[in-house]
Amino acid sequence: MSKKQLILGLVVLLALAALLLWGRDRIHFDFHVFSAQLALADWRKIGIAVGCIYLGYMFRSVRWALLMRHNKKVPLFSLLGTQVIGFTAVALIGRVADPVRPYLVTKRTGLPLSTQLAVYIVERLFDFGSMAIIISSVILCTVWFGQPGALPHPEELKKAGYGGLAITLLAGLFLIAVRLAGGMVASFLEGAFGLISKKLGHAVGNKIRAFRTGLDTMRSFADFAIASTLSITMWMLITLAYLETMWAFTASPQLAGMTVPRCILILAVSGTASVFQLPILGWFSQIGFVAAAMASFYGAAPEASTACAATLLFVTFISIIPVGLVWARFEHVSLRKITEESGHAEGALAVEESADTVA
């Protein structure tokens, strides 16, 4: 674990400890009820949810293969192992393992790491855009046309929905600008941020150039449409996994009667909490945030909220670990070693690109 991760982990741990101390005398938590909620859950629905998540990894494999096909054509499902092993590394080691997937693709295909990091950046953009569009659209449609009380704090959520769509639109315009004039955009931002720090300016310029390289993966509207369709379908599967998991808790009326608009809010909270994923410790912080959202938004009991939040973490994040470990074993991949190698390779590439820019 890096020094930054250790510091962040300690901060999160202290925050959780403070939250527990604050809630110790305010929230009654019965572990027997918690166990009963898990025992009474419909595990068939949870199995369906896990299946949706597994199917999502197949969509990721297809999307990556299509994004890199202008550099090298590979079978659509040939990169499934890189996705499964990569997300297993993130689940166990934290966000520091994010470069594992592009690094594994590089080792498998022989393409330069820079091209696959560029694909990774574009992939993340599609993920963010798809999630933002789904969440904002559902919230706004519910506020406009839904029954009163369908969502808590509708006015605040309406503003958040408009904000999400506005950010997505701005991101789309930025994408077009980089695609059409990436060099000019990189030079402009490099100069602007360079007024604050030369190092920061070079870093921003290099990131924009890498992003521009990634956008070379989309050379027509058809490329964009295919990637968008795959991304939105994948996030609809993830939303269904959330719904099935919450419906599984039949002993809690608030969770068993969960609607799509209400589920979307939990998806947003969970997605935000997972951005700063720490190894192991991050699991508990995510459970805490999601459980608190279920309890405060919809009045679910603390035991049911915590049981459901823990199950959601298992379904969407932890369930891939056994498959990933077995897959890594068959491919003779050490997760810790490959994480270190990918981090060093990414750092070396950044230094090389910075030197080229200065020269």
C-alpha angles and dihedrals in degrees: 000000000000123000091251091051091049092052092046090047092053091049091051091046092051091047091051091047090051090048091051092049091048094049098039094093097026102051122050110213120188113196091197090059089046090054091046091053090055093044093050094047118116100245092189088069090047088052089053089050092053089049090054090052092048090050087052090061088057089054089051091053092050092046094051092048091051093046092055098039094102088061098037133349116228132170110280096243097036091097095052091103092054090054095047095045092043095053090044088057091050091049093052103031104026136237090320084080094061093106090059094087098053089041092053091047089052092052092047099045103029092232121139116274090233091065093050094046086053090052089049091054091050091046091053090049091054090048093052093044094048093048092046093050094048095045096043094044094049093046094048094045090050093048092047101040107011128099118273111270094026088122132023118247094007096182093054091045091050089057090047090050092052089046092052093051091045092052090048091050092049090048089052092051090048089051091053092048092051092045093052100035108010095151093054093046091049093049093047095049092042090056093044095050090038088069086067098038132349090215092051091048092053091047093051092046092050092049092051091049090049089049090050089053089051091053088060084077087073110059099158142026088257090061090052093046093050093048091046093049092049091048096048092045090050092051090048087056089050090050090051089051089055092048095048091049094052093043087054091070095081093166090067114068092198093056099035089053095047115148129208095254092050091045090054091063091054089048089053093050092046093047091051092048092050095056092083095041113174125193111275093324089069090061091066095045090052092049089051095050095046094045091050090051093051092048097045099038100041107015096244115164115263092243094051092043093051094045091050093045091051091049091049089054090050093048099045102032118009101040091076093058098084092048091045094050092050091046091049089049092054091047092045093240122153108208095209093045094046090048091054092045094049091048092050091046092050091048093048090050091051091051091048093049091047091052091049090051094050091047 
